[in-house]
Amino acid sequence: MSIVKIAKRKDVTFEYDANGFAQEEVLKGECDQAKFVRCSLQPGKSVKPELYSTVEHTQVFLFLEGKGYITTPRKGFNIKNEFAVFVPDYDTEEFEITCSADSKKPLEYIHIVTELNDYDKHCLYASKMRLPRFRTMDMAWNYYEDFKDDSIENKMLLEHRNLGRVSCGAVLGKGPSVVGQHIHDALMQWYIILPGSKMTYTAGDESHVMEGGDISYTPTGYYHGSEVKEGDTLDYVWFEMVMECYPGEIE
């Protein structure tokens, strides 16, 4: 049985409803604690996602392509055909996602909804990042890992513990580059390959070529790493979720 599960972007054909919105759940059944849905919104159209409280679900939106904006009663955020991550303020206020009328392509994004355990609820009650949170790559802070080439950039977008078990960041680089083999003993991990990128992802004894828009899921406990060839780009977003809680912390 395959360790890595991959949802290929090339296999998706969006079917739009009367409001110009399309969605398709991917990697269904692979992880019962997180739901991943590909979404596409046509130019000039808007959608208001469902709201969840801090005892129901956390939801995260990863914008991959297209031009648009997000509006709340207090703020507005522009999506300029570049990667962006958005976390709403749970059910305290509604928000709307719009694809700009002059966008040359639909606004494509990944909608992630995660289950909350007691550790999540404890974290969200005691202390959490100020929401809503909107970040593009140039708003992220850099970090370092010794199993990656020095030429690779590491970006933190949603910090560990500040949103319960959920965190998110990005890895950016050009080939030839290598992300060395490493292991997460307590993390479930997803990779979302950014448009225009192509790399080989290896977990355990499996290797998979992944391209822009592909999404992989790797359960905890497997060594994994990536390699990109000369002329290709190693740009992907990682999304992680701790199994129960961070080691040494209250469950």
C-alpha positions as CSV (number, residue, x, y, z in Angstrom):
1,M,0.0,0.0,0.0
2,S,1.3,3.4,-0.9
3,I,2.6,5.7,1.9
4,V,2.0,8.9,0.1
5,K,-1.4,9.9,-1.2
6,I,-1.4,12.5,-4.1
7,A,-4.3,14.5,-5.6
8,K,-3.1,15.6,-9.1
9,R,-4.2,18.9,-10.4
10,K,-4.3,17.7,-14.0
11,D,-7.1,15.2,-13.0
12,V,-9.5,18.0,-11.9
13,T,-12.2,19.4,-14.2
14,F,-14.2,22.0,-12.3
15,E,-18.0,22.1,-12.7
16,Y,-19.3,25.5,-11.9
17,D,-22.7,26.2,-10.3
18,A,-25.0,29.0,-11.3
19,N,-23.0,31.4,-9.0
20,G,-19.7,30.7,-10.8
21,F,-18.3,28.6,-8.0
22,A,-16.9,25.0,-8.1
23,Q,-15.5,22.8,-5.5
24,E,-14.2,19.2,-5.2
25,E,-12.9,17.4,-2.1
26,V,-9.6,15.8,-2.5
27,L,-7.7,13.0,-0.6
28,K,-11.1,12.1,0.8
29,G,-10.9,9.5,3.6
30,E,-7.1,9.7,4.0
31,C,-7.2,11.7,7.2
32,D,-10.3,12.0,9.4
33,Q,-9.0,15.1,11.1
34,A,-8.6,17.4,8.1
35,K,-10.7,18.0,5.0
36,F,-9.1,19.5,1.8
37,V,-11.4,21.0,-0.9
38,R,-10.2,22.5,-4.2
39,C,-12.2,25.6,-5.0
40,S,-12.5,27.8,-8.1
41,L,-14.4,31.0,-8.4
42,Q,-15.0,32.7,-11.8
43,P,-14.1,36.4,-12.4
44,G,-16.7,38.8,-11.0
45,K,-18.2,36.2,-8.7
46,S,-18.2,36.0,-4.9
47,V,-18.8,33.3,-2.2
48,K,-19.5,33.5,1.5
49,P,-18.0,30.4,3.2
50,E,-19.6,28.8,6.3
51,L,-18.5,29.9,9.7
52,Y,-17.3,27.7,12.6
53,S,-16.7,28.5,16.3
54,T,-13.6,27.7,18.3
55,V,-15.2,24.5,19.6
56,E,-16.1,23.3,16.1
57,H,-13.4,23.6,13.4
58,T,-10.4,25.7,12.3
59,Q,-10.5,26.7,8.6
60,V,-7.6,27.9,6.5
61,F,-7.7,29.1,2.9
62,L,-4.6,28.8,0.6
63,F,-4.9,30.9,-2.6
64,L,-2.9,29.6,-5.5
65,E,-3.9,31.5,-8.7
66,G,-6.1,34.3,-9.9
67,K,-6.7,37.8,-8.7
68,G,-9.3,38.8,-6.1
69,Y,-9.9,40.0,-2.6
70,I,-11.4,39.0,0.8
71,T,-13.6,41.4,2.7
72,T,-14.8,41.3,6.4
73,P,-16.8,44.0,8.2
74,R,-13.5,45.5,9.4
75,K,-10.9,44.7,6.8
76,G,-10.1,44.0,3.2
77,F,-7.3,41.9,1.8
78,N,-6.0,41.9,-1.8
79,I,-5.0,38.7,-3.7
80,K,-2.7,39.8,-6.5
81,N,-2.3,36.6,-8.5
82,E,0.2,35.3,-5.9
83,F,0.1,32.8,-3.1
84,A,-1.7,33.9,0.1
85,V,-3.0,32.3,3.2
86,F,-6.1,33.5,5.1
87,V,-7.6,32.4,8.4
88,P,-10.9,33.9,9.4
89,D,-11.8,34.9,13.0
90,Y,-13.9,31.8,13.5
91,D,-17.6,32.8,13.8
92,T,-17.2,36.3,15.2
93,E,-17.7,37.9,11.7
94,E,-18.7,36.9,8.2
95,F,-16.3,37.2,5.3
96,E,-16.6,37.1,1.5
97,I,-14.2,35.9,-1.2
98,T,-14.4,37.6,-4.6
99,C,-12.6,36.9,-7.8
100,S,-11.9,40.3,-9.5
101,A,-13.9,41.0,-12.6
102,D,-10.6,41.7,-14.5
103,S,-8.8,38.6,-13.4
104,K,-7.5,36.7,-16.4
105,K,-8.2,33.3,-14.7
106,P,-10.5,32.0,-12.0
107,L,-9.5,32.4,-8.4
108,E,-8.3,29.0,-7.4
109,Y,-7.7,28.0,-3.8
110,I,-7.6,25.2,-1.3
111,H,-10.1,25.3,1.6
112,I,-8.9,23.3,4.6
113,V,-11.2,22.4,7.5
114,T,-9.7,20.7,10.6
115,E,-11.2,18.9,13.5
116,L,-10.5,20.3,17.0
117,N,-9.4,18.2,19.9
118,D,-9.1,19.2,23.6
119,Y,-5.6,20.5,23.0
120,D,-6.8,22.8,20.2
121,K,-9.6,24.1,22.4
122,H,-7.3,24.8,25.2
123,C,-4.9,26.7,23.0
124,L,-7.6,28.7,21.3
125,Y,-9.1,29.6,24.7
126,A,-5.8,30.6,26.4
127,S,-4.0,32.3,23.5
128,K,-4.2,32.5,19.8
129,M,-2.9,34.6,16.9
130,R,-4.8,37.7,16.2
131,L,-7.4,37.0,13.5
132,P,-8.2,37.4,10.8
133,R,-4.7,36.5,9.5
134,F,-3.7,37.2,6.0
135,R,-0.2,36.5,4.7
136,T,1.6,36.5,1.4
137,M,5.1,35.2,1.0
138,D,6.7,38.6,1.5
139,M,4.9,38.9,4.8
140,A,6.3,35.6,6.2
141,W,9.4,35.4,8.4
142,N,12.3,33.2,7.4
143,Y,13.6,30.2,9.3
144,Y,16.5,27.7,8.9
145,E,16.7,23.9,8.8
146,D,20.0,22.0,8.5
147,F,18.8,19.3,6.1
148,K,18.2,21.9,3.3
149,D,20.5,23.6,0.8
150,D,21.5,27.1,1.8
151,S,19.9,28.4,-1.4
152,I,16.5,27.3,-0.3
153,E,14.2,29.8,1.4
154,N,12.0,28.7,4.3
155,K,8.9,30.8,5.1
156,M,6.7,30.7,8.2
157,L,3.1,31.7,7.5
158,L,1.1,30.3,10.4
159,E,3.2,29.7,13.5
160,H,3.1,26.5,15.6
161,R,0.9,26.4,18.7
162,N,-0.7,29.8,17.9
163,L,-3.5,28.1,16.0
164,G,-3.7,24.9,18.1
165,R,-2.3,21.9,16.3
166,V,-2.2,23.6,12.9
167,S,0.8,25.4,11.2
168,C,1.7,26.4,7.7
169,G,4.8,27.6,5.8
170,A,6.6,27.4,2.5
171,V,9.8,26.2,0.9
172,L,11.1,28.1,-2.1
173,G,14.1,27.2,-4.3
174,K,15.5,26.6,-7.8
175,G,17.2,23.5,-9.1
176,P,19.4,21.8,-8.6
177,S,18.4,21.7,-4.9
178,V,17.7,19.1,-2.3
179,V,15.5,18.9,0.8
180,G,17.2,16.2,2.7
181,Q,15.5,13.2,4.3
182,H,13.9,14.0,7.7
183,I,11.1,12.7,9.9
184,H,8.2,14.1,11.9
185,D,7.3,11.8,14.8
186,A,4.1,13.6,15.7
187,L,3.0,15.5,12.6
188,M,0.7,14.8,9.7
189,Q,1.9,16.7,6.7
190,W,0.5,17.9,3.4
191,Y,2.4,19.6,0.5
192,I,0.7,21.9,-2.0
193,I,2.9,22.5,-5.0
194,L,2.8,26.0,-6.3
195,P,2.1,26.8,-9.9
196,G,5.0,26.4,-12.3
197,S,7.0,24.1,-10.0
198,K,8.1,20.5,-10.5
199,M,9.9,18.3,-8.0
200,T,10.5,14.7,-7.0
201,Y,9.1,13.9,-3.5
202,T,10.3,10.8,-1.7
203,A,8.8,9.2,1.4
204,G,10.0,5.8,2.7
205,D,10.9,3.9,-0.4
206,E,8.4,5.7,-2.7
207,S,9.2,8.6,-5.1
208,H,6.7,10.7,-6.9
209,V,7.0,13.5,-9.4
210,M,4.8,16.4,-8.3
211,E,3.8,19.5,-10.3
212,G,2.0,22.8,-9.8
213,G,-1.4,22.3,-8.0
214,D,-0.7,18.8,-6.8
215,I,-1.4,18.0,-3.2
216,S,0.3,15.2,-1.2
217,Y,-0.6,13.7,2.2
218,T,2.1,11.9,4.3
219,P,1.1,10.4,7.6
220,T,3.4,10.7,10.6
221,G,6.5,8.6,11.1
222,Y,8.1,8.4,7.6
223,Y,11.4,9.8,6.5
224,H,10.8,12.1,3.5
225,G,12.6,14.7,1.3
226,S,12.5,16.4,-2.1
227,E,14.8,17.0,-5.0
228,V,14.5,19.5,-7.9
229,K,16.5,19.3,-11.2
230,E,18.4,22.0,-13.0
231,G,15.9,24.4,-14.6
232,D,13.0,23.4,-12.4
233,T,11.5,25.2,-9.4
234,L,11.1,23.8,-5.9
235,D,8.2,26.0,-4.6
236,Y,5.6,24.4,-2.3
237,V,3.5,25.1,0.8
238,W,3.5,22.7,3.7
239,F,0.5,22.4,6.0
240,E,1.0,20.4,9.2
241,M,-1.2,19.1,12.0
242,V,0.0,17.5,15.2
243,M,-1.5,14.1,16.0
244,E,-2.6,15.0,19.6
245,C,-0.5,17.8,21.0
246,Y,3.1,19.0,20.9
247,P,5.4,16.7,22.9
248,G,5.6,17.6,26.6
249,E,2.5,19.8,26.5
250,I,-0.9,19.2,28.1
251,E,-3.2,16.9,26.1
